[in-house]
Amino acid sequence: MYHRPRAGVTTVTPSRAQTAVLGLVVLLGVVAVASVGILLVAGESSSGLERQAEAERVESAFLEMSKEIETATASRDVTRSVTVDVEPSNGEIRLVERGEIDVSIDDESIFETGPVALRAVEYTSNDGSTIAYEGGGVWRSSGEAVQVRSEPNLYLSDGTLTLPIQTFTANGEFRGGSASVTSTEITSRYSGLVEDGEEVTVTVSSQYYRGWERYFESIGAGNVSVSASGPDGVGTVSATYDVDGLPEEPSGGLPIDPSFEEAVSVDGPFSMKGTQFVGDVSATDDVVLESNSVDGTIVTAGDVHVTSQTGEVTGSIIAEGSVTMEGHTRVHGDIVAGGNTYGSDSGHIHGDVVVYGTHGFSPNYQIDGDLVTDPDGTHPHPESLTGDNERVLLDDDIERMVASGDESEFRTLTGGETLTAGTHYIDSIDLGGGQVELDVGDGDVHLIVRDDIEVNQWGGIHVTNHEGGNVAQLFTAGDLLAGVGGGGGFEFCPATNGNCDETATPLQLYGTSEMTVSFNQHSRLHGIVYAPGAAFEGDNYGHIFGSVTVGSFVGDNNMNYEYDGELEHGIDQPTDPTGGEPEPDPEETESAGLDEVRYLHATTYEITLVAT
């Protein structure tokens, strides 16, 4: 009853998937016909030495392609170029689909439609040997023997197992020569907790299954099993992860849990007055609600105090401390309290009330479910349900980013500017009515801000051309102050034609524990705020759409807050745009076991190749 559901997965629509498959079938048909003609003409003209030299050139090109694709998926640059030079008399390159990959937790696939097709760019020499880029790795095969020339990019960081899965489609024939990676669209994303006792299994069906087998064994995956290959040479490898030996997080990665499952996550107190709130709240200190409604669940390690004449909580209230409700408060879910529970006036609880301390309800108080006053192990204690809201601070990371910039690179933004893909060093942002556009059409935009971001008098920051999945990330060592100095209408959001879009992921703000985030005077924020330890203040008809992780949260005077449900699927792991690395924590250098993998993050990228 109190279990928090695992995050889901986003998939493409069936019509789009069918189109990609049909296009691939046509492509293979064209390439196959062309290849017959080439082979008939070439005959035995190529010597073994020539074929070997050609294979070495192709392998080098594939390794370079691996790097370019890894960069494209990490930074979401729209176009990356790669050249694969092939002599037709020695072999051919084509796009093939002979395998699939699946990731499961306790034998249940995390993908809504089952295994993902594993398309590969493959070079076949006249002697039958092959080189392929498949699933993020480069493989070389000569019959039964398969060599791993470049490993897939799986890694473990701070209890999160990340699996980027790359598959291909093509726009036109891809048969060597020059080609461009024109898009890296995310077709599915899964983010979810791995519970105690559950097993994470990766299953790959591939012509290069022997290479996958050796790769899984090399990174310490346990229970690696192999099914014999069929007539087409495709075999199946299944591996249950023992994470000892998995590669650490890539250079520049930030130690942030990329899941944003709550509207607000506070390592401290949370209070709201006279506001409308949609989403779940997680806190480590007291939660106070005064004259407002919460369309979600409240989970806290402290007390909960609700004073409202007309408010309601549509989910449950779970508190390690006491729960006190005054007025006509309505709770649609359950109440689980590690301390005392009191209800006055004519409130209404639709679910159960589980109390580990004392309780007292007025005669007019209505409880539809059970009143359990001596759980005695029959119900979970709230301590096992509240979790841990302690988040990794970014103070040192942001200080390192600021220090990486030359003094001559820093400038002040006052409006009327458009910033495009890349890293920009900003001294401060001071918009007294001015507008700044962050155009992510050609790649991610990174702002490293040394001082405050202050906006008044209807100023704004818009993230534009974000439809391709690129994002704007702001790393600030100062405060974010909107509407504090007078005026209002500040917009800090992804936007189309000057209007804020109902999406949060394209705009991400990262701050220090000393930060103050203040939204006043009809200010609007659509985005993610990650600043553990920071103070968040919202007042006077401010509007928030997204997710906020801070140290304290105060909402007052008709502030509206709405969680972006798309964030349940998580975001891509944020990285340091300067390429810096934090000093390793000696306490975290030991390898973890499977029971310490707390989070699984799998993203499927469909990579479009265009012959140029």
C-alpha positions as CSV (number, residue, x, y, z in Angstrom):
1,M,0.0,0.0,0.0
2,Y,2.9,2.3,0.7
3,H,5.2,1.1,-2.1
4,R,6.5,3.9,-4.3
5,P,6.1,2.7,-7.9
6,R,9.1,2.3,-10.1
7,A,9.6,4.9,-12.8
8,G,8.4,4.0,-16.3
9,V,9.8,4.2,-19.8
10,T,9.1,6.5,-22.7
11,T,8.9,4.9,-26.1
12,V,8.3,6.0,-29.7
13,T,4.9,5.6,-31.2
14,P,4.2,2.5,-33.3
15,S,3.8,4.4,-36.5
16,R,7.3,5.9,-36.2
17,A,8.9,2.6,-35.3
18,Q,7.3,0.9,-38.4
19,T,8.6,3.6,-40.6
20,A,12.2,3.1,-39.4
21,V,12.0,-0.7,-40.0
22,L,10.6,-0.3,-43.5
23,G,13.3,2.2,-44.4
24,L,15.9,-0.3,-43.2
25,V,14.5,-3.1,-45.3
26,V,14.6,-1.0,-48.4
27,L,18.2,0.1,-47.6
28,L,19.4,-3.5,-47.2
29,G,17.8,-4.6,-50.4
30,V,19.6,-1.8,-52.4
31,V,22.9,-2.6,-50.8
32,A,22.7,-6.3,-51.3
33,V,22.0,-5.9,-55.1
34,A,24.9,-3.4,-55.4
35,S,27.2,-5.7,-53.5
36,V,26.7,-8.6,-55.9
37,G,27.7,-6.5,-58.8
38,I,30.9,-5.3,-57.0
39,L,31.9,-8.8,-56.0
40,L,31.4,-10.2,-59.5
41,V,33.6,-7.5,-61.0
42,A,36.3,-7.6,-58.3
43,G,36.9,-11.3,-58.5
44,E,40.3,-12.2,-57.0
45,S,42.0,-8.8,-57.8
46,S,42.8,-8.0,-54.2
47,S,45.7,-9.7,-52.5
48,G,45.6,-10.8,-48.9
49,L,48.0,-8.0,-47.9
50,E,45.7,-5.4,-49.5
51,R,42.7,-6.8,-47.7
52,Q,44.5,-6.8,-44.4
53,A,45.6,-3.1,-44.9
54,E,42.1,-2.2,-45.9
55,A,40.7,-3.9,-42.7
56,E,43.1,-2.0,-40.6
57,R,42.0,1.3,-42.1
58,V,38.4,0.4,-41.6
59,E,38.9,-0.6,-38.0
60,S,40.6,2.8,-37.3
61,A,37.7,4.6,-38.9
62,F,35.2,2.6,-36.8
63,L,37.1,3.4,-33.6
64,E,36.9,7.1,-34.6
65,M,33.2,6.7,-35.4
66,S,32.8,5.2,-31.9
67,K,34.3,8.3,-30.3
68,E,32.2,10.6,-32.5
69,I,29.0,8.8,-31.7
70,E,29.8,8.7,-27.9
71,T,30.4,12.5,-28.1
72,A,27.2,13.1,-30.0
73,T,25.1,11.1,-27.5
74,A,26.8,12.8,-24.5
75,S,26.6,16.4,-25.7
76,R,23.7,16.0,-28.1
77,D,25.5,17.9,-30.9
78,V,23.2,17.8,-33.9
79,T,25.9,16.9,-36.5
80,R,29.1,14.9,-36.1
81,S,31.2,13.8,-39.1
82,V,33.0,10.6,-39.7
83,T,34.7,9.3,-42.9
84,V,35.1,5.6,-43.7
85,D,37.2,5.0,-46.8
86,V,36.5,1.6,-48.4
87,E,37.9,0.1,-51.6
88,P,34.9,-1.7,-53.2
89,S,37.1,-4.5,-54.5
90,N,38.1,-5.4,-50.9
91,G,34.8,-5.4,-49.2
92,E,31.6,-3.5,-48.4
93,I,29.9,-1.6,-45.6
94,R,26.2,-1.8,-44.8
95,L,23.7,-1.3,-42.1
96,V,22.4,-4.7,-40.7
97,E,19.9,-5.8,-38.2
98,R,20.6,-9.3,-36.9
99,G,20.4,-8.8,-33.1
100,E,18.6,-7.3,-30.1
101,I,19.3,-6.2,-26.6
102,D,17.1,-6.4,-23.5
103,V,17.6,-5.2,-19.9
104,S,15.4,-6.9,-17.2
105,I,14.9,-6.7,-13.5
106,D,13.9,-10.0,-12.1
107,D,13.1,-11.3,-15.6
108,E,10.8,-8.4,-16.4
109,S,11.9,-6.2,-19.3
110,I,12.3,-2.5,-18.5
111,F,11.3,-1.7,-22.1
112,E,7.6,-1.3,-22.7
113,T,7.7,-3.1,-26.0
114,G,10.3,-5.7,-25.2
115,P,13.9,-6.1,-26.6
116,V,15.4,-3.3,-28.6
117,A,16.6,-4.0,-32.1
118,L,20.4,-3.9,-32.2
119,R,21.3,-2.5,-35.6
120,A,25.0,-2.3,-36.6
121,V,27.3,-0.6,-39.1
122,E,29.2,-3.6,-40.5
123,Y,32.2,-4.0,-42.8
124,T,32.5,-7.3,-44.5
125,S,35.8,-8.2,-46.2
126,N,36.0,-10.5,-49.3
127,D,37.6,-13.1,-47.0
128,G,34.5,-13.2,-44.8
129,S,35.9,-11.4,-41.8
130,T,33.9,-8.5,-40.4
131,I,34.3,-5.3,-38.3
132,A,31.2,-3.8,-36.8
133,Y,30.1,-0.9,-34.6
134,E,27.2,-2.4,-32.5
135,G,25.7,-1.4,-29.2
136,G,28.3,1.2,-28.5
137,G,31.3,-1.2,-29.1
138,V,33.6,-2.1,-32.0
139,W,33.9,-5.8,-32.7
140,R,36.1,-7.7,-35.1
141,S,35.2,-11.2,-36.2
142,S,36.8,-14.0,-38.3
143,G,34.4,-16.8,-38.0
144,E,34.2,-18.1,-34.4
145,A,36.9,-15.8,-33.0
146,V,35.5,-12.3,-32.0
147,Q,37.8,-9.6,-30.7
148,V,36.5,-6.6,-28.6
149,R,38.3,-3.6,-30.2
150,S,36.4,-0.9,-28.3
151,E,34.1,-1.6,-25.3
152,P,30.5,-0.4,-24.9
153,N,30.1,2.6,-22.7
154,L,28.6,1.0,-19.5
155,Y,29.6,2.5,-16.2
156,L,28.8,2.6,-12.5
157,S,28.7,5.9,-10.5
158,D,27.5,6.4,-6.9
159,G,25.2,3.4,-7.0
160,T,23.8,4.2,-10.5
161,L,24.3,1.7,-13.3
162,T,24.1,3.5,-16.6
163,L,23.6,1.8,-19.9
164,P,23.5,3.9,-23.1
165,I,22.1,1.8,-25.9
166,Q,22.8,2.9,-29.5
167,T,20.9,1.7,-32.5
168,F,21.0,3.0,-36.1
169,T,18.8,4.1,-38.9
170,A,20.0,5.6,-42.2
171,N,18.9,8.3,-44.6
172,G,19.9,6.9,-47.9
173,E,22.6,4.3,-48.6
174,F,25.5,4.1,-46.2
175,R,28.3,2.2,-48.0
176,G,31.5,3.8,-46.9
177,G,32.9,7.2,-47.9
178,S,31.9,10.2,-45.8
179,A,28.9,10.1,-43.6
180,S,27.4,12.4,-40.9
181,V,25.6,11.6,-37.6
182,T,22.7,14.0,-38.1
183,S,20.7,13.2,-35.0
184,T,20.8,11.2,-31.8
185,E,17.2,11.0,-30.9
186,I,16.2,9.4,-27.6
187,T,13.6,6.7,-28.4
188,S,13.3,5.3,-24.8
189,R,14.5,6.2,-21.4
190,Y,14.2,4.1,-18.2
191,S,15.1,5.2,-14.7
192,G,14.2,3.2,-11.6
193,L,15.3,1.9,-8.3
194,V,16.8,-1.6,-7.9
195,E,15.3,-3.1,-4.7
196,D,17.1,-5.4,-2.4
197,G,17.2,-8.9,-3.7
198,E,16.4,-8.0,-7.3
199,E,18.7,-8.9,-10.2
200,V,19.6,-6.8,-13.2
201,T,20.2,-8.9,-16.3
202,V,21.4,-7.8,-19.7
203,T,20.6,-10.1,-22.6
204,V,22.2,-9.6,-26.1
205,S,21.5,-11.5,-29.3
206,S,24.2,-10.8,-31.8
207,Q,26.5,-12.3,-34.4
208,Y,29.3,-10.9,-32.1
209,Y,27.9,-12.7,-29.0
210,R,31.3,-14.2,-28.2
211,G,32.7,-10.7,-27.9
212,W,29.8,-9.6,-25.7
213,E,30.5,-12.7,-23.6
214,R,34.1,-11.8,-23.1
215,Y,33.2,-8.2,-22.4
216,F,30.7,-9.1,-19.7
217,E,33.2,-11.4,-18.1
218,S,35.9,-8.7,-18.2
219,I,33.8,-6.2,-16.2
220,G,32.8,-8.8,-13.6
221,A,29.2,-9.7,-14.6
222,G,28.2,-12.9,-12.9
223,N,26.2,-15.8,-14.2
224,V,27.2,-15.3,-17.9
225,S,25.4,-17.8,-20.0
226,V,25.6,-18.4,-23.8
227,S,23.1,-20.0,-26.2
228,A,24.6,-21.7,-29.3
229,S,24.3,-19.7,-32.5
230,G,21.8,-20.5,-35.2
231,P,22.2,-20.8,-39.0
232,D,22.6,-17.0,-39.2
233,G,25.5,-17.0,-36.8
234,V,23.6,-15.1,-34.1
235,G,24.0,-16.3,-30.5
236,T,22.6,-15.1,-27.2
237,V,24.5,-14.0,-24.1
238,S,22.8,-13.3,-20.8
239,A,24.6,-11.7,-17.9
240,T,23.5,-10.9,-14.3
241,Y,25.6,-8.0,-13.0
242,D,28.0,-8.3,-10.2
243,V,29.3,-4.8,-10.5
244,D,32.8,-5.4,-9.2
245,G,35.2,-4.1,-11.9
246,L,32.7,-2.0,-13.8
247,P,34.3,1.1,-15.3
248,E,33.9,4.3,-13.2
249,E,32.0,7.3,-14.3
250,P,33.5,8.9,-17.5
251,S,35.7,12.0,-17.1
252,G,33.8,15.1,-16.3
253,G,30.7,13.3,-14.8
254,L,29.0,15.0,-11.9
255,P,27.9,12.7,-9.0
256,I,24.2,13.5,-9.3
257,D,21.4,11.1,-9.1
258,P,19.7,11.8,-12.5
259,S,16.3,10.8,-11.2
260,F,13.9,13.6,-10.2
261,E,10.9,11.7,-8.9
262,E,9.5,14.3,-6.6
263,A,8.3,17.8,-7.3
264,V,10.3,19.0,-4.3
265,S,13.1,17.1,-2.5
266,V,14.3,19.0,0.6
267,D,17.1,18.1,2.9
268,G,15.4,20.2,5.6
269,P,12.0,21.9,6.2
270,F,9.1,22.5,3.8
271,S,6.3,25.0,4.3
272,M,3.6,26.4,2.0
273,K,0.8,28.9,2.6
274,G,-2.1,29.8,0.4
275,T,-0.7,27.9,-2.6
276,Q,-1.7,25.3,-5.2
277,F,0.8,22.4,-5.3
278,V,0.8,19.4,-7.8
279,G,3.4,16.7,-7.1
280,D,5.0,14.7,-4.3
281,V,7.0,16.3,-1.5
282,S,10.0,14.6,0.2
283,A,11.7,16.3,3.2
284,T,13.9,15.5,6.2
285,D,12.4,18.1,8.5
286,D,9.0,19.4,9.4
287,V,6.3,19.9,6.7
288,V,3.8,22.7,7.3
289,L,0.8,23.3,5.1
290,E,-1.4,26.3,5.7
291,S,-4.6,27.0,3.6
292,N,-3.5,25.1,0.6
293,S,-3.9,21.8,-1.2
294,V,-1.3,19.2,-2.3
295,D,-2.1,17.0,-5.2
296,G,0.4,14.3,-4.3
297,T,2.0,12.4,-1.4
298,I,4.0,13.9,1.5
299,V,7.0,11.9,2.9
300,T,9.1,13.4,5.7
301,A,11.5,12.4,8.4
302,G,10.0,15.1,10.6
303,D,6.5,16.2,11.6
304,V,3.5,17.2,9.4
305,H,1.2,20.0,10.5
306,V,-1.8,20.8,8.2
307,T,-4.0,23.9,9.0
308,S,-6.6,24.4,6.3
309,Q,-10.3,25.1,6.0
310,T,-10.7,23.8,2.5
311,G,-7.4,22.0,1.6
312,E,-6.8,18.4,0.7
313,V,-3.9,16.0,0.2
314,T,-4.7,13.6,-2.7
315,G,-2.0,11.1,-1.8
316,S,-0.8,9.8,1.5
317,I,1.1,11.4,4.4
318,I,4.1,9.4,5.7
319,A,6.0,10.9,8.6
320,E,8.6,9.6,11.0
321,G,7.3,12.2,13.5
322,S,3.8,13.3,14.4
323,V,0.9,14.3,12.1
324,T,-1.5,17.1,13.2
325,M,-4.5,18.1,11.1
326,E,-6.7,21.1,11.8
327,G,-9.7,22.4,10.0
328,H,-11.6,20.5,7.3
329,T,-8.6,18.8,5.7
330,R,-9.3,15.9,3.4
331,V,-6.6,13.1,2.9
332,H,-7.4,10.7,0.0
333,G,-4.6,8.2,0.9
334,D,-3.2,6.8,4.1
335,I,-1.6,8.4,7.1
336,V,1.5,6.6,8.6
337,A,3.0,8.3,11.6
338,G,5.9,7.2,13.7
339,G,4.8,9.6,16.4
340,N,1.4,10.9,17.4
341,T,-1.6,11.7,15.2
342,Y,-4.3,14.3,15.9
343,G,-7.3,15.5,13.9
344,S,-9.7,18.3,14.9
345,D,-12.9,19.7,13.4
346,S,-14.5,17.7,10.6
347,G,-11.7,16.3,8.6
348,H,-11.9,13.2,6.4
349,I,-9.3,10.5,5.8
350,H,-10.2,8.1,3.0
351,G,-7.5,5.5,3.7
352,D,-5.9,3.9,6.7
353,V,-4.4,5.6,9.7
354,V,-1.3,3.8,11.2
355,V,-0.1,5.3,14.4
356,Y,3.0,4.3,16.4
357,G,2.4,6.9,19.1
358,T,-0.9,8.2,20.6
359,H,-3.9,9.5,18.7
360,G,-6.9,11.7,19.1
361,F,-9.6,12.7,16.7
362,S,-12.7,14.9,17.2
363,P,-16.1,13.2,17.1
364,N,-16.8,14.6,13.6
365,Y,-13.6,13.3,12.1
366,Q,-14.3,10.6,9.5
367,I,-11.9,7.7,8.8
368,D,-12.9,5.3,6.0
369,G,-10.1,2.8,6.4
370,D,-8.6,1.1,9.5
371,L,-7.3,2.9,12.5
372,V,-4.2,0.8,13.5
373,T,-2.9,2.0,16.9
374,D,-0.6,-0.9,17.7
375,P,1.1,-2.0,14.4
376,D,3.4,-4.5,16.2
377,G,5.3,-5.3,12.9
378,T,2.1,-5.7,10.8
379,H,2.7,-2.4,9.0
380,P,6.0,-0.9,7.9
381,H,7.4,1.8,10.1
382,P,7.7,5.2,8.4
383,E,11.5,5.1,8.9
384,S,11.6,2.4,6.2
385,L,9.4,4.5,3.8
386,T,10.9,8.0,4.1
387,G,14.2,7.2,2.4
388,D,17.3,9.5,2.5
389,N,17.1,13.0,1.1
390,E,20.8,13.8,1.5
391,R,22.1,14.8,-1.9
392,V,25.6,15.4,-3.2
393,L,26.7,19.1,-2.9
394,L,28.1,20.8,-6.0
395,D,30.0,23.5,-4.2
396,D,33.5,22.2,-5.1
397,D,32.4,21.3,-8.7
398,I,31.0,24.7,-9.4
399,E,34.1,26.4,-7.8
400,R,36.3,24.3,-10.1
401,M,34.2,25.3,-13.2
402,V,34.5,29.0,-12.3
403,A,38.2,28.7,-11.7
404,S,38.7,27.1,-15.2
405,G,37.7,30.3,-17.0
406,D,40.2,33.0,-17.9
407,E,39.3,36.4,-16.5
408,S,39.0,37.8,-20.0
409,E,36.3,35.2,-20.8
410,F,33.9,36.5,-18.2
411,R,31.2,39.0,-19.1
412,T,27.9,40.4,-17.9
413,L,24.6,39.6,-19.6
414,T,22.1,42.5,-19.6
415,G,19.8,41.3,-22.3
416,G,19.3,41.4,-26.1
417,E,21.7,38.5,-26.7
418,T,21.4,35.0,-28.1
419,L,23.9,32.3,-26.9
420,T,24.4,29.2,-29.0
421,A,26.0,25.7,-28.4
422,G,29.1,25.7,-26.2
423,T,30.4,26.9,-22.9
424,H,30.0,30.5,-21.9
425,Y,31.7,32.1,-18.8
426,I,29.4,34.7,-17.3
427,D,30.3,37.2,-14.5
428,S,26.6,37.9,-13.7
429,I,23.2,38.2,-15.3
430,D,21.4,41.4,-14.7
431,L,18.1,41.7,-16.7
432,G,16.1,44.7,-15.9
433,G,13.5,44.0,-18.6
434,G,16.0,42.5,-21.0
435,Q,15.8,39.1,-22.7
436,V,18.4,36.4,-23.2
437,E,17.9,33.5,-25.6
438,L,19.7,30.2,-25.2
439,D,19.5,28.5,-28.6
440,V,20.2,24.8,-28.2
441,G,19.4,23.9,-31.8
442,D,23.0,23.0,-32.6
443,G,23.9,21.4,-29.2
444,D,23.8,21.9,-25.5
445,V,24.4,25.4,-24.1
446,H,26.4,25.7,-20.8
447,L,26.6,28.9,-18.7
448,I,29.1,29.1,-15.9
449,V,28.0,32.0,-13.8
450,R,30.4,33.5,-11.2
451,D,27.9,35.8,-9.4
452,D,24.1,36.4,-9.2
453,I,21.4,36.0,-11.7
454,E,18.9,38.8,-11.1
455,V,15.9,39.6,-13.2
456,N,13.3,42.4,-12.7
457,Q,10.8,44.4,-14.8
458,W,9.6,41.6,-17.1
459,G,13.0,40.3,-18.1
460,G,13.5,36.7,-19.1
461,I,15.7,33.8,-20.2
462,H,14.2,31.5,-22.9
463,V,15.6,28.2,-24.1
464,T,14.7,27.9,-27.8
465,N,14.9,25.1,-30.5
466,H,14.9,22.4,-27.8
467,E,12.7,19.9,-29.8
468,G,15.8,17.8,-30.7
469,G,16.5,17.0,-27.0
470,N,19.4,19.4,-26.4
471,V,19.4,21.3,-23.1
472,A,20.7,24.5,-21.4
473,Q,22.6,24.0,-18.2
474,L,23.5,26.9,-15.9
475,F,26.0,26.4,-13.1
476,T,26.0,29.4,-10.8
477,A,28.1,30.2,-7.7
478,G,25.6,33.0,-6.8
479,D,21.9,33.5,-6.2
480,L,18.9,33.4,-8.5
481,L,16.7,36.4,-7.7
482,A,13.5,37.0,-9.7
483,G,11.2,40.0,-9.1
484,V,13.0,40.9,-5.8
485,G,13.9,44.4,-6.9
486,G,10.4,45.3,-8.2
487,G,8.4,44.6,-11.3
488,G,7.5,41.1,-12.4
489,G,6.7,38.7,-15.1
490,F,10.2,37.1,-15.2
491,E,10.2,34.0,-17.5
492,F,12.9,31.4,-17.1
493,C,11.7,28.6,-19.3
494,P,12.0,26.6,-22.6
495,A,10.0,28.6,-25.1
496,T,8.5,28.6,-28.6
497,N,7.6,31.9,-30.3
498,G,8.1,33.7,-27.1
499,N,5.7,31.5,-25.0
500,C,6.8,29.2,-22.2
501,D,6.5,25.5,-23.1
502,E,5.2,22.9,-20.7
503,T,8.4,21.0,-20.3
504,A,11.2,21.2,-17.7
505,T,14.1,19.1,-18.9
506,P,15.6,21.6,-21.5
507,L,16.4,24.1,-18.7
508,Q,18.6,22.9,-15.8
509,L,20.0,25.1,-13.0
510,Y,22.7,23.8,-10.7
511,G,23.8,25.8,-7.7
512,T,25.7,25.7,-4.4
513,S,24.6,25.1,-0.9
514,E,25.0,28.8,-0.2
515,M,22.5,29.7,-2.9
516,T,19.2,31.6,-2.5
517,V,16.5,31.0,-5.1
518,S,13.7,33.6,-4.9
519,F,10.7,33.8,-7.2
520,N,8.3,36.7,-6.7
521,Q,6.0,39.1,-8.5
522,H,4.4,36.7,-11.0
523,S,7.8,35.1,-12.0
524,R,7.7,31.9,-13.9
525,L,10.2,29.0,-13.9
526,H,9.9,25.9,-16.1
527,G,12.9,23.7,-15.3
528,I,15.0,21.7,-12.9
529,V,16.7,23.3,-9.9
530,Y,19.4,21.2,-8.2
531,A,21.1,23.0,-5.3
532,P,21.2,20.8,-2.2
533,G,21.5,23.0,0.9
534,A,20.1,26.1,-0.8
535,A,17.2,28.2,0.3
536,F,14.1,28.4,-2.0
537,E,11.5,31.1,-1.6
538,G,8.4,31.6,-3.7
539,D,5.9,34.4,-3.2
540,N,3.3,36.6,-4.8
541,Y,1.8,34.5,-7.6
542,G,5.1,32.9,-8.7
543,H,4.7,29.8,-10.9
544,I,7.0,26.8,-10.9
545,F,6.8,23.8,-13.3
546,G,9.4,21.1,-12.9
547,S,11.4,19.8,-10.0
548,V,13.4,21.4,-7.2
549,T,16.1,19.9,-4.9
550,V,17.2,22.3,-2.2
551,G,17.9,22.5,1.6
552,S,14.7,24.5,2.6
553,F,11.5,25.4,0.8
554,V,9.0,28.2,1.6
555,G,6.0,28.9,-0.7
556,D,3.7,31.8,0.3
557,N,0.9,34.0,-1.0
558,N,-0.7,32.2,-3.9
559,M,2.4,30.6,-5.4
560,N,1.6,27.8,-7.9
561,Y,3.7,24.7,-8.2
562,E,3.3,21.8,-10.7
563,Y,5.6,18.8,-11.2
564,D,6.5,17.8,-14.7
565,G,5.5,14.2,-15.0
566,E,8.1,13.5,-17.7
567,L,10.8,13.8,-15.1
568,E,9.7,10.5,-13.7
569,H,11.9,8.9,-16.4
570,G,15.0,10.8,-15.3
571,I,17.4,12.9,-17.3
572,D,20.8,12.2,-18.8
573,Q,23.7,12.3,-16.4
574,P,24.9,15.9,-16.1
575,T,28.6,16.5,-16.8
576,D,31.1,19.2,-16.1
577,P,31.3,21.1,-19.4
578,T,34.9,22.1,-18.6
579,G,36.0,18.5,-18.5
580,G,37.2,18.7,-14.9
581,E,37.1,15.8,-12.5
582,P,36.5,15.9,-8.7
583,E,39.0,14.5,-6.3
584,P,38.1,10.8,-5.6
585,D,36.5,10.2,-2.2
586,P,38.6,7.5,-0.5
587,E,35.5,6.1,1.2
588,E,33.8,5.5,-2.2
589,T,36.7,3.9,-4.0
590,E,35.9,0.3,-3.0
591,S,34.0,-1.8,-5.5
592,A,30.4,-2.4,-4.8
593,G,28.4,-5.6,-4.9
594,L,25.1,-6.1,-6.7
595,D,23.1,-5.3,-3.6
596,E,24.6,-1.8,-3.6
597,V,23.4,-1.0,-7.1
598,R,20.5,1.3,-6.1
599,Y,19.5,2.8,-9.5
600,L,19.3,1.7,-13.1
601,H,19.4,4.3,-15.9
602,A,19.1,3.0,-19.5
603,T,18.7,5.3,-22.5
604,T,18.2,4.2,-26.1
605,Y,19.5,6.5,-28.8
606,E,18.5,6.1,-32.4
607,I,21.4,7.5,-34.5
608,T,20.7,8.6,-38.0
609,L,23.5,8.3,-40.6
610,V,23.4,10.3,-43.8
611,A,25.9,9.6,-46.6
612,T,27.6,12.8,-47.7
